[in-house]
Amino acid sequence: MKNNYVLLAIVLLLTVSVNAQFTDDIEGYPVGPLNTYPWDSWDETPGTADDISVTDEQSNSGNNSVLIAEGGVIDGLLKLGDKTSDTWGLTFMMYIPSGK
């Protein structure tokens, strides 16, 4: 009986510590417009002016990063499927050139 309680406690601890995570370091995409799921633009039309771009000019780690260029409307979307509730966090690094 004691073994059953230990097993139950282990299962409960594992269940509580499991959570869904999504990470994307942008390294798997070629340089250029980024319109591959889960990334999209507001109008959901690939190849338009509001697409975000993958660049290898500046990055925090690895070779690639996302470029949100000036001089236009850039509306990048990260689609998270059917997520409608719960607590979510988003973390990213941002580079802003001096004088901007």
C-alpha positions as CSV (number, residue, x, y, z in Angstrom):
1,M,0.0,0.0,0.0
2,K,2.9,2.3,0.8
3,N,4.3,1.8,-2.7
4,N,1.0,2.9,-4.2
5,Y,1.2,6.2,-2.4
6,V,4.8,6.7,-3.5
7,L,3.8,6.0,-7.1
8,L,0.8,8.3,-6.9
9,A,3.0,11.1,-5.4
10,I,5.5,10.7,-8.3
11,V,2.8,10.7,-10.9
12,L,1.3,13.9,-9.4
13,L,4.6,15.6,-9.2
14,L,5.4,14.8,-12.9
15,T,1.9,15.9,-14.0
16,V,2.2,19.3,-12.2
17,S,5.6,20.0,-13.6
18,V,4.7,19.3,-17.2
19,N,3.8,22.4,-19.3
20,A,3.6,23.2,-23.0
21,Q,6.6,25.2,-24.3
22,F,7.4,26.6,-27.7
23,T,10.8,27.9,-28.6
24,D,12.1,29.1,-31.9
25,D,15.6,30.5,-32.4
26,I,14.9,31.3,-36.1
27,E,17.9,29.3,-37.1
28,G,15.7,26.8,-39.1
29,Y,14.5,29.5,-41.6
30,P,16.3,30.8,-44.7
31,V,17.2,34.5,-44.9
32,G,14.3,36.4,-46.5
33,P,10.6,36.8,-45.8
34,L,9.3,34.7,-42.9
35,N,5.8,33.4,-43.7
36,T,6.2,29.8,-42.6
37,Y,3.8,28.4,-39.9
38,P,3.7,29.4,-37.0
39,W,4.8,32.8,-38.3
40,D,2.6,34.9,-40.5
41,S,1.7,38.5,-41.2
42,W,-1.5,40.4,-40.2
43,D,-3.1,40.1,-43.7
44,E,-2.0,36.4,-43.9
45,T,-0.9,36.9,-47.5
46,P,2.7,35.8,-48.1
47,G,5.0,38.1,-50.0
48,T,3.3,41.4,-49.0
49,A,4.9,44.5,-47.5
50,D,4.0,43.6,-43.9
51,D,6.0,40.3,-43.8
52,I,8.8,40.1,-41.3
53,S,12.1,39.0,-42.5
54,V,14.9,36.6,-41.4
55,T,18.3,38.3,-41.5
56,D,21.8,37.2,-40.7
57,E,23.1,40.8,-40.2
58,Q,22.7,41.0,-36.5
59,S,21.7,38.3,-33.9
60,N,21.9,37.6,-30.2
61,S,23.1,34.1,-30.6
62,G,23.4,31.8,-33.7
63,N,23.3,33.4,-37.1
64,N,19.7,34.4,-37.8
65,S,17.3,36.9,-36.3
66,V,14.0,38.6,-37.2
67,L,14.3,42.0,-38.8
68,I,11.5,44.5,-38.3
69,A,12.6,47.2,-40.8
70,E,11.7,50.8,-40.6
71,G,9.8,52.7,-43.2
72,G,6.7,50.6,-43.4
73,V,4.1,48.6,-41.5
74,I,5.5,45.3,-40.3
75,D,2.9,43.1,-38.6
76,G,4.5,39.8,-37.6
77,L,2.3,37.2,-36.0
78,L,3.3,34.1,-34.0
79,K,0.3,31.8,-34.2
80,L,-0.2,29.8,-31.1
81,G,-3.0,27.6,-32.3
82,D,-6.1,27.3,-30.1
83,K,-4.6,28.9,-27.0
84,T,-7.4,31.0,-25.5
85,S,-6.7,30.9,-21.7
86,D,-4.1,30.2,-19.1
87,T,-0.9,32.2,-18.3
88,W,1.6,32.7,-21.0
89,G,4.9,34.5,-21.2
90,L,7.0,35.8,-24.1
91,T,10.6,36.5,-24.0
92,F,12.8,37.9,-26.7
93,M,16.0,40.0,-27.2
94,M,15.8,43.2,-29.1
95,Y,18.6,45.2,-30.8
96,I,18.0,48.9,-31.5
97,P,20.9,50.7,-33.3
98,S,22.2,53.8,-31.6
99,G,20.4,57.0,-32.7
100,K,17.1,55.1,-33.3
